[in-house]
């Protein structure tokens, strides 16, 4: 892809903080995952609670709408529950997960955690196809049923969820939406939005010349153990590094990577739910 016409995106206002809980630790290995990690047991790259406390303190003057817990699989963090409670004291929290930890016992516990304060917990789950076999080819075996089951339980406990559909099969959006709405109806799934995203990687050079209406880097920054980055896509990537901490970080992003092309190609934010 040509990157000579890569746009520059400026942070309009810091409303979202993406916390990369771990880059390498995940209990699955999805073919379509942008992290290309998974099934790591010996990599100790979990972000520390002190690093998160520092980020929350440094952004205390910002109007934060939502804190996103991201990573390979954020719920694998050994201090996940403590971090969730910490972040809920500041704002709403969105858990971006592969859904494999979301059984009824865990969801019931998370509802109790939410009820401890005034802020809400949202969930963002991912599928790539409305057909179970096609979906599981690109994700992991059992992903489709696990995700639909999780959405049903989340609805029962009055959680609001977003189903992010990574359109790896390049289907028409209307077809995707209609089929998932039918599945939701048959499964009694409510309070769940459908977000359809262009798949990574984008192979059309024209996406680099189209300035996106909204990208995650216009309203948020990602924090990991190694510093501040433009977005979860580029967390840990030197091309997206914005600074060491929220005390002093860059407000502009040179959108020169293939990941930036994905964001430019989408009508809305890829990671954000607002």
N, C-alpha and C positions, 0 to 999 in steps of 0.2 A: 504493500500500500504506500502511496505517496503521502508524505506528511508535510509538504512544503506550505500548504495552506491551512495548517492546523490552527484552530481558533484559540484565543486566550479567554478564559473564563475567570471572572472576578467574583470574590465572595461578596454577596449583597448584605448578608447579615448572618451571624452564627446562630442558627436556630436548632441545629441537630448535631449531636456528638455521637460518632460511631466508635464503639470500644471494641477493638480486636482482642477478644479474650484469649485466643490462641491461633497461630497460623498453621500449625502442622498436626495438631491433635484432633482426630475425628474417628468415629466408630464405623464409618462407611468410606467407600471409595467410588464416588460417582464420576462417570465418564464426562459428564457435562459441567462439572464443577470448575470454576475459574481458579480455585486454589491448587488443584492438582496435587493434593496432599492425601490424607486419609490413612487410617489404620496405623498411625504412629503411636508408639507406647513409650519410647525412650527420649523423645524430644521434650525438654522442659522449657517451653517458650511461653508459658502463661503470664499474662500481665499481672502485676502485683496490685494489691489493694492500695498501697501507698501511692503508686503511679496514678491510679484512678482518683484518689482523694486530691492529689495535686492538680489534676486536670479540672476537677469540679471546682476547686478553690480558685484557680486561675481564670475560670469563665464565670465567676459569680455575678459579674455585671452584665452578662449576656442574657438575652431572652431565649432560653432553651425550651423548645417545645417538646422534644423527645430525645431520649438516649437509647441508642440501638446497641444491643449486645450481639456482636457478629463474630466471625472467625471461621475456622473450618467447622467446628461444632462447639458453640459457646457453652452449652450445658455440660461439657466435659471438664470445665474449669473446677478444680477442687474447692474453690471458695465461691462457687456460683451463687448460692443462696445469700451469702453475706453481701456480695457485690450487687445483687438485685435489690436488696433492701436499702443499701446505700444510695443507689441511683434513684429509687422511688422517692426518696426524701427530697430530691431535687426536681424531678419532672416525671412525665409519663415515660414508660420503658417499653420498647419493642424487642422481643426475643426472636432473632432470625435463626431458625433451627431446621434440621432435616426431619424433625418430628418423631424420631425413633425413641426419644425419652418421654414422649407425651402420652403416658398411660393415664388412666383415671385417677390413680393414687397421686401421681405427681401433679396433675392439673388441679385436683382438690386442694392439695397443699399450696399451690400457687395462688389459688383464690383466697385462701386464708392470709397469705402474704399481702395480696392486694388490699384486702379489707383492713389491714393494719393502718393504712394511711388514706390520703385523698387522691393520689394519682393512680392512673390506670396502667395495666399491663396489656399490651397488644402482642399478637403473634404473627410472624410472617413465615409461611411454609411454601415449599417449592415443588411443583410438578412440571413436566415437560410435554405431556400429552394426556388427552382424555381417555385414551385406550390403555388399559392396565399393562398389557404386554409391551406396547411401544414405549410407554413411560419407563418401565423397569429396565428396559434395555439400556437406556441412557442414564438412569439413576442407579438404583440398587434393587435387588430382588426383594419384593415386598413393600417397596416404597409407596406405591399407589394406595394399597389397602391401608397401610399404616397412616398415611396422610389423611385420607378420607375419614378414617376412624377418629383420628385426633381432632379434626375439624368438628365432627359430630359431638364429641365430648366437650370441646371448648364452647360450643353453642349451648350445651346443657348447663354449663356454669356461667353463662352470660359474658363470656369473653368476646371481644371483637378481633377478627382475624383478617389477614390478607393472604390470598393464594396468589403467589407469583408464578406465572407460567412462562418458563423460558422456552421460547419458540424455536427449538432446535430443528424442527421438521418444516419450518417455513410455511405454516398453514395460514389460511385467512383468519384474521382476528374474529370475524363474525362467527366462523365455524367453531373456533375454540371456545368463545364465550357461550354460545348456544348449547354446546355439548356439556360444558361444566355446569351451566345453570340447570340443565336437566338432571345431572348427577346430584346436584345440591337439593333439588326438589324431591328426588326419590329417597335421599338420605336424611331429609329433615335438617339440612344445614342452612342456617340463617346468619345474619350479621357477619357475612364474609364477602369482602370485595375481591374482584378478580383483576389482577394486574398482568398485562401481557407485555413481555419484553422481547426486543430483538435479541437473538442469540449471539453469543461470542463464539468465534470471531466474526466481525463484519467484513465482507470481502469487496464491498463497493467503495471505490475511492471517493465517490461523491459525498459520502457521509462526512468526510473531513472538511468539505467546503460548506456544509449546512450547519449553521449556528443553531444549537439547540435552544428551545424556549426555556428549559429548566433542567439543570443537572444537579447531582448531589453536592458537587463542589461549589455551587453557588450559594448554598444554604447550610453547609456543614463541613466538618473536618473529622478525620479518623485518627484515633490515638491508639498506639500500640506500645509495647514495652520499649521500643527503640525510637519513638518520637511521634511527631504529628505528620499526617499524610493527607493528601487531597481528598481521598475517598477510600472505601473498603477495597475496591479493585486494586489500588496501588499501594495499599498498606504494606510496608516493608520493601517497596520498590524505590530505588533512589530517584527515579524520574518523577515520583509523586511526593517526595519528601518536602514538607513545608517548614520544618523547624524541629528543635529538640523538645519544645513544650509549648503550652498555650500562653506562656509569658511573652513570646515573640515568635510569630509564625507568618508565613507569606499569605497574602490576600489574593494572589493571582495564580492561575494554573495554565501552563502551556499544554494544551490538550493534544499531545503528539503521539500517544500510544494507541494500540489496537483497542484497549479498554475504553479510551476516550471516544473512539469511533462508535462503540456500542452506545455510550451515553448520548452522543450527538444524534444517533439514529433513532433514539426513543423520544416519544412525545413528552414523557414525564420522567421523574427521577427513577433510577433503577432500584436503589436501596430504600430510599425514603418512602413513607406511606402516605404523606400528606399531599 
